[in-house]
Amino acid sequence: MRGPLVLTAPQAQQARWCNALQALGVPVQGLPLIAIGPAADPDAVVKAWSALQQAPRLAVFVSPSAVTALDAGDWSCWPPSTSAACVGPGTAHALRERGVSQVLCPPEDSERFESESLWPLLEQLGGWRDADVLLLRGDGGREWLAERLVEQGARVRAMSVYRRMAPPAEGDWARQAQALRGQPALWLLTSTQSLEHGLQLDVFGPGATVLASHPRIAAVARKAGLAVQELRADPEAVAQAWRHWAAA
């Protein structure tokens, strides 16, 4: 057994991955490479809930962080005629936990969890002309999906409800990063930004191997000289990849 699997997702998203992977026998170490902060606009969440009360046809959540950002409001006020959409099962789970019953999301056995996987579900629904759509995100994201909806005649309003930042490279975080540099580890990367922060903070160390959940992440990692395995962002697939790496 060569070392742990390192989870780099934001802190609030780590428990679900950690529980699933530990149940599959994978030793897990958490080192978030993205910190989540409030939106630059202090009234962003209030404005988002106000927009939701206008009962748009669809509200697209780009990540679990977009869901938790709205916890400052009242989820019981979710308009029953508004559907939610997202690209990954973690976001779908977070929405359903909060009582949103109509959630459009690619199936859990999808090869990739991305806008291109969600779009066929939305396209099949049709009737997007003059439909109101909210895009709830951090500082950018899901532009491709917004463009497809606009092409179909939808009115898309993008709202930033949180910020993605580099983690504070000090204290416990810095000590954990230093410990990982001195041992073999396999890194799970689920966003390009977490990879970029990791490179800036020099956390990977020589000869690091990373698991990339999307071709864009894999391309950046290879350009940086990291050993890369591209795979689906699914606990079973990740656990299998760790077993092969640990046995090598």
LINRAJO-V229796 format. One record per residue. N is the residue number from 1. RES is the residue in three letters. PHI is phi in whole degrees, 0 to 359 (none if undefined). PSI is psi in whole degrees, -180 to 180 (999 if undefined). D_FIRST is the distance of its C-alpha to the first C-alpha in Angstrom with 2 decimals. Layout:
# LINRAJO-V229796
N RES PHI PSI D_FIRST
N RES PHI PSI D_FIRST
This chain:
# LINRAJO-V229796
1 MET none 116 0.00
2 ARG 272 -24 3.80
3 GLY 164 179 5.98
4 PRO 277 167 8.49
5 LEU 268 126 11.04
6 VAL 261 123 14.28
7 LEU 269 127 17.48
8 THR 250 1 20.52
9 ALA 293 163 23.28
10 PRO 305 152 26.14
11 GLN 308 -44 25.63
12 ALA 294 -18 27.80
13 GLN 261 -1 25.74
14 GLN 281 -32 22.31
15 ALA 300 -43 22.81
16 ARG 298 -46 23.20
17 TRP 295 -44 20.02
18 CYS 300 -48 18.06
19 ASN 299 -44 19.58
20 ALA 294 -42 19.08
21 LEU 286 -39 15.39
22 GLN 296 -35 14.62
23 ALA 296 -23 16.83
24 LEU 265 9 14.64
25 GLY 84 19 11.55
26 VAL 262 125 10.10
27 PRO 288 130 9.57
28 VAL 238 140 12.50
29 GLN 233 132 14.29
30 GLY 263 130 17.91
31 LEU 214 85 19.81
32 PRO 302 131 22.95
33 LEU 253 6 24.41
34 ILE 226 132 27.62
35 ALA 256 142 29.97
36 ILE 254 127 32.62
37 GLY 233 171 36.12
38 PRO 293 156 39.57
39 ALA 298 156 41.62
40 ALA 300 -35 44.04
41 ASP 276 115 46.87
42 PRO 296 -17 47.01
43 ASP 259 14 48.80
44 ALA 300 -44 46.33
45 VAL 290 -40 45.16
46 VAL 300 -43 48.77
47 LYS 294 -37 49.83
48 ALA 295 -45 47.07
49 TRP 294 -34 48.18
50 SER 296 -41 51.77
51 ALA 294 -37 50.98
52 LEU 295 -32 49.29
53 GLN 292 -12 52.47
54 GLN 278 3 54.27
55 ALA 54 61 52.36
56 PRO 296 160 50.94
57 ARG 295 -35 50.01
58 LEU 215 143 46.34
59 ALA 236 117 43.96
60 VAL 263 125 40.85
61 PHE 255 123 37.90
62 VAL 282 -17 35.57
63 SER 193 167 32.58
64 PRO 302 -30 31.82
65 SER 296 -33 33.05
66 ALA 293 -31 36.44
67 VAL 288 -51 36.59
68 THR 295 -27 35.77
69 ALA 300 -31 38.25
70 LEU 276 1 41.00
71 ASP 295 -17 40.25
72 ALA 291 -15 42.98
73 GLY 261 -164 45.36
74 ASP 245 107 46.21
75 TRP 293 -20 44.31
76 SER 292 -12 47.08
77 CYS 270 6 49.26
78 TRP 301 126 47.31
79 PRO 292 126 50.08
80 PRO 298 -23 49.90
81 SER 274 -4 51.08
82 THR 263 126 48.24
83 SER 270 153 45.11
84 ALA 252 154 41.77
85 ALA 218 151 39.46
86 CYS 200 170 35.96
87 VAL 258 -14 33.36
88 GLY 229 155 30.24
89 PRO 295 -29 29.48
90 GLY 296 -41 28.49
91 THR 291 -41 31.97
92 ALA 299 -42 33.63
93 HIS 298 -43 32.04
94 ALA 297 -41 33.26
95 LEU 294 -45 36.73
96 ARG 293 -34 37.05
97 GLU 302 -30 35.99
98 ARG 265 10 39.00
99 GLY 93 8 41.38
100 VAL 276 112 41.64
101 SER 272 -32 42.07
102 GLN 264 93 42.84
103 VAL 238 122 39.66
104 LEU 265 123 39.30
105 CYS 206 144 35.73
106 PRO 304 149 34.12
107 PRO 302 152 32.63
108 GLU 294 -17 29.04
109 ASP 265 15 28.27
110 SER 298 149 29.69
111 GLU 294 -38 28.00
112 ARG 219 149 28.42
113 PHE 253 99 29.62
114 GLU 205 172 32.33
115 SER 304 -39 36.09
116 GLU 295 -24 36.70
117 SER 277 -30 35.21
118 LEU 281 -34 37.34
119 TRP 304 -43 40.54
120 PRO 303 -34 41.45
121 LEU 294 -42 41.54
122 LEU 288 -40 43.89
123 GLU 297 -37 45.93
124 GLN 296 -34 46.49
125 LEU 296 -41 48.00
126 GLY 65 -175 50.55
127 GLY 69 36 53.43
128 TRP 273 -10 51.96
129 ARG 298 126 55.27
130 ASP 67 11 56.32
131 ALA 278 142 53.36
132 ASP 270 132 51.89
133 VAL 229 131 48.14
134 LEU 261 135 46.21
135 LEU 245 106 43.10
136 LEU 259 119 41.21
137 ARG 208 -176 38.68
138 GLY 274 -138 37.61
139 ASP 270 72 39.20
140 GLY 108 168 39.32
141 GLY 127 146 37.46
142 ARG 62 34 38.29
143 GLU 297 -39 41.31
144 TRP 301 -45 41.05
145 LEU 295 -42 41.35
146 ALA 299 -41 44.25
147 GLU 297 -40 46.00
148 ARG 295 -41 45.83
149 LEU 295 -42 47.34
150 VAL 297 -40 50.06
151 GLU 300 -29 50.90
152 GLN 274 3 51.52
153 GLY 97 6 53.92
154 ALA 284 154 51.84
155 ARG 261 107 52.44
156 VAL 258 127 49.03
157 ARG 244 113 48.75
158 ALA 270 133 45.57
159 MET 229 127 44.91
160 SER 274 118 42.34
161 VAL 247 -1 41.24
162 TYR 200 172 38.35
163 ARG 236 144 36.99
164 ARG 259 129 33.61
165 MET 224 162 32.96
166 ALA 292 147 30.44
167 PRO 292 156 28.71
168 PRO 289 112 30.35
169 ALA 278 66 28.46
170 GLU 204 174 29.16
171 GLY 59 -140 28.43
172 ASP 301 -39 25.23
173 TRP 301 -47 24.25
174 ALA 297 -39 24.64
175 ARG 293 -40 22.65
176 GLN 295 -42 19.65
177 ALA 298 -42 20.02
178 GLN 296 -40 20.29
179 ALA 296 -38 17.14
180 LEU 290 -31 15.15
181 ARG 298 -25 16.96
182 GLY 266 9 15.51
183 GLN 217 157 11.75
184 PRO 295 140 9.79
185 ALA 206 153 10.29
186 LEU 248 128 11.46
187 TRP 254 130 15.02
188 LEU 262 117 17.09
189 LEU 247 122 20.72
190 THR 244 7 23.54
191 SER 207 148 26.49
192 THR 295 -35 27.85
193 GLN 294 -38 29.05
194 SER 296 -38 25.67
195 LEU 297 -46 24.56
196 GLU 298 -41 27.84
197 HIS 296 -41 27.47
198 GLY 298 -39 24.00
199 LEU 292 -42 25.54
200 GLN 298 -37 28.54
201 LEU 269 -2 26.57
202 ASP 56 52 24.25
203 VAL 267 -19 21.05
204 PHE 283 -34 18.72
205 GLY 78 168 18.71
206 PRO 292 139 18.76
207 GLY 72 18 16.73
208 ALA 294 145 15.58
209 THR 245 135 14.77
210 VAL 235 148 16.57
211 LEU 259 124 17.27
212 ALA 248 129 21.06
213 SER 271 1 23.06
214 HIS 207 148 26.31
215 PRO 303 -34 27.74
216 ARG 296 -41 29.34
217 ILE 295 -44 26.08
218 ALA 299 -41 24.56
219 ALA 296 -43 27.73
220 VAL 294 -41 27.70
221 ALA 295 -42 24.04
222 ARG 295 -40 24.78
223 LYS 298 -31 27.97
224 ALA 278 -2 26.11
225 GLY 89 14 24.00
226 LEU 273 149 20.64
227 ALA 284 132 18.48
228 VAL 231 137 19.17
229 GLN 237 124 18.43
230 GLU 269 136 21.26
231 LEU 203 169 20.91
232 ARG 283 142 22.75
233 ALA 282 76 22.25
234 ASP 222 135 21.33
235 PRO 306 -41 18.55
236 GLU 297 -45 18.02
237 ALA 295 -41 17.90
238 VAL 294 -43 15.53
239 ALA 298 -41 13.10
240 GLN 296 -41 13.43
241 ALA 296 -41 12.94
242 TRP 296 -42 9.65
243 ARG 300 -44 8.44
244 HIS 296 -42 10.11
245 TRP 295 -44 8.81
246 ALA 293 -30 5.03
247 ALA 275 -12 6.58
248 ALA 288 999 9.09
